[in-house]
């Protein structure tokens, strides 16, 4: 299995022996993408930045939107309360 | 630290199994995500959200952590090293990014699953939840890029790897004005 040996052992490596090699373009591109992902995900986790399907264009119900936008796990009880509140508000609006 | 050949093969086998399993689990998750995107039926949506919650929490997260740890172990325990070759560094950073995004996303997925588990959740609310399709597609692309990097192993050394390989060259470079 030659694949398991380092490339320099296989003679595939042609580095400039007089100085450190330059960083390849694919490394720079993939590195930037990865760092952006790490920064955004860390910010979302640590700072509690609002994140959810609302940012992807979906429109949510009132109770669900509130729960998801807070970035916390919603409980079924809270959801039921929010749903009932929606019904009360809708009923009041219909009567008006 | 260099692993013995037998241990190295064992850890490498474990790492491959976990990594491929991670990709497979995301493929299963993607199928449910596409179902959520396309379906309007409340029963189908409820089942899909519940499945997404189980797959993400009980399969994808453990596989991601285990694949990341075994990957670091394989690279540290072999001649490849963790910071000597760019393909190893980029693979690790991309995997770390994918894992962190997964941790951020799994809270949303869990919230969806809890709402879907609530029998009083109406069909309208389930339809309004949306999906996590951009993240699951992005995660799959990142893992496939890592897979390709690990198979092709582009021969590019980091400055640290170059200094390790050419101690004499690095000394003469450092001695230059």
Interface residues (C-beta under 8 A of the other chain):
Chain A: X3 X4 X5 X6 X7 X8 X9 X12 X13 X14 X15 X17 X18 X19 X20 X21 X23 X24 X26 X27 X30 X31 X33 X34 X35 X37 X38 X40 X41 X42 X44 X45 X51 X52 X53 X56 X57 X58 X59 X60 X61 X63 X64 X67 X68 X71 X72 X73 X74 X75 X76 X79 X80 X83
Chain B: X12 X78 X79 X80 X85 X86 X89 X90 X93 X94 X96 X97 X98 X100 X101 X103 X104 X107 X108 X110 X111 X114 X115 X117 X118 X120 X121 X122 X124 X125 X128 X129 X130 X131 X132 X133 X134 X142 X145 X153 X154 X155 X156 X157 X159 X162 X163 X165 X166 X169 X170 X173
